[in-house]
Amino acid sequence: MIFLIYIVTLVMARKKEPNKPNPKLYYMLTNIRQPAVAGRFYDDDPGKLRNHLESLFAQAVDPLTNQNISAVILPHAGFVFSGQVAASGVNQLNPDNHFTTIFLLGASHRMGFDGASVFRGDAFATPLGEVPVDTEITQNLATISPFF
């Protein structure tokens, strides 16, 4: 699940069915973060993406310690450039630990600004499903912090 969050810029792969609402309209109404580079830096097909992730984790470095690690710094370039390093970083986390909240920190690639921004939407869309956002925490961060 944590590696899934690393790939938050993925796209939700869905088939449009006749009697179902339009997925684009659904995303607009629920404030789902749409992907920026799906299909370019990683697969947008769920099956291919799952296979690619399994391959990356099969080649990843095994845990180097038995201590509880609570944070990792991971690269976020395309899978072909940094996927194995990212998978190795995630492998350092104990899979038996339960994380209630995971924070993603990243640089803006589109514009410069003072402070930081926080996504206050409902979820991130990915080919493997939606990753929910803790809206209570993001609202609190945006309300009480002078940085957001």
C-alpha positions in Angstrom: 0.0 0.0 0.0 2.8 2.4 0.8 4.4 1.9 -2.7 1.0 2.6 -4.1 1.1 6.0 -2.4 4.5 6.6 -4.0 2.8 6.3 -7.3 0.1 8.8 -6.6 0.2 10.3 -10.1 -1.3 7.3 -11.7 -4.7 7.1 -13.5 -7.8 5.2 -12.6 -8.4 2.6 -15.4 -12.1 2.1 -15.9 -14.4 0.9 -18.6 -17.3 3.1 -19.4 -20.5 1.1 -18.9 -23.9 2.2 -20.3 -25.9 2.6 -17.1 -23.1 4.0 -14.9 -22.2 7.6 -14.3 -19.4 9.2 -16.4 -16.2 8.7 -14.4 -14.9 12.1 -15.4 -18.0 13.7 -13.9 -17.6 11.5 -10.8 -14.0 12.8 -10.4 -15.1 16.4 -10.8 -17.8 16.0 -8.1 -15.7 14.2 -5.6 -12.4 16.1 -6.0 -10.3 13.1 -7.0 -6.6 14.0 -7.9 -6.1 13.1 -11.5 -2.8 11.7 -12.6 -0.3 13.9 -14.5 1.9 11.3 -16.2 0.0 8.0 -16.4 1.1 5.9 -19.3 4.3 7.8 -19.7 6.4 7.1 -16.6 4.5 3.9 -15.5 1.8 1.7 -16.9 -1.8 2.9 -16.9 -3.1 -0.6 -17.3 -3.8 -2.2 -13.9 -2.6 -5.7 -14.9 0.6 -4.4 -16.4 1.3 -2.1 -13.5 0.8 -4.9 -11.0 3.2 -7.1 -12.9 5.8 -4.3 -13.1 5.5 -3.6 -9.4 5.9 -7.3 -8.6 9.0 -7.3 -10.7 10.5 -4.3 -9.0 9.9 -5.7 -5.6 11.4 -9.1 -6.6 14.6 -7.3 -7.5 14.5 -4.9 -4.5 17.1 -4.9 -1.7 16.0 -6.9 1.3 15.5 -5.2 4.7 18.9 -4.1 6.1 17.7 -3.7 9.7 15.0 -5.1 12.0 14.5 -1.8 13.7 11.1 0.0 13.2 11.6 2.5 10.5 8.8 5.2 10.4 10.0 7.3 7.4 11.6 6.7 4.0 12.8 9.1 1.4 12.0 7.7 -2.1 12.8 8.9 -5.6 9.8 9.7 -7.7 11.1 9.6 -11.3 9.6 7.1 -13.7 9.8 3.4 -12.8 12.5 2.7 -15.4 14.7 5.3 -13.7 14.0 4.8 -10.0 11.5 2.1 -9.5 13.9 -0.5 -8.1 15.4 2.1 -5.7 11.9 3.1 -4.5 10.9 -0.5 -4.0 14.1 -1.2 -2.0 13.2 1.8 0.2 9.7 0.5 0.8 11.2 -2.9 1.6 12.9 -1.3 4.6 9.5 -0.8 6.3 8.1 -3.6 8.4 5.1 -5.0 6.5 3.5 -5.8 9.9 3.4 -2.2 11.0 0.1 -0.4 10.6 0.4 3.2 9.5 -2.7 5.3 10.1 -1.4 8.3 8.1 1.2 8.6 5.5 2.6 12.0 4.4 3.8 12.6 0.9 6.2 15.5 0.5 7.3 16.6 -3.0 8.6 19.5 -5.0 6.4 21.5 -7.3 7.4 20.8 -10.9 5.1 23.4 -12.4 5.6 26.7 -10.5 7.6 28.3 -7.7 6.0 29.7 -4.6 6.7 30.5 -0.9 5.6 28.0 1.7 4.0 24.7 0.8 0.7 23.4 -0.6 -1.6 20.6 0.6 -4.0 18.6 -1.4 -7.4 18.9 0.3 -9.3 16.6 -2.0 -10.8 13.3 -1.3 -8.4 10.8 -3.0 -5.7 10.1 -5.5 -6.8 8.0 -8.6 -4.5 5.2 -9.6 -4.9 2.2 -12.0 -5.0 0.0 -8.9 -7.8 2.0 -7.2 -8.3 5.2 -5.3 -6.0 6.1 -2.4 -8.1 8.1 0.1 -6.8 11.3 1.7 -7.2 12.0 5.4 -9.3 15.2 4.8 -9.4 16.0 8.5 -5.6 16.3 8.7 -5.3 18.2 5.4 -8.0 20.7 6.5 -6.3 21.2 9.9 -2.9 21.7 8.2 -4.3 24.2 5.8 -6.2 26.0 8.6 -3.6 26.2 11.4 -0.3 26.4 9.6 1.0 29.6 8.1 3.0 27.6 5.5 -0.1 26.3 3.6 
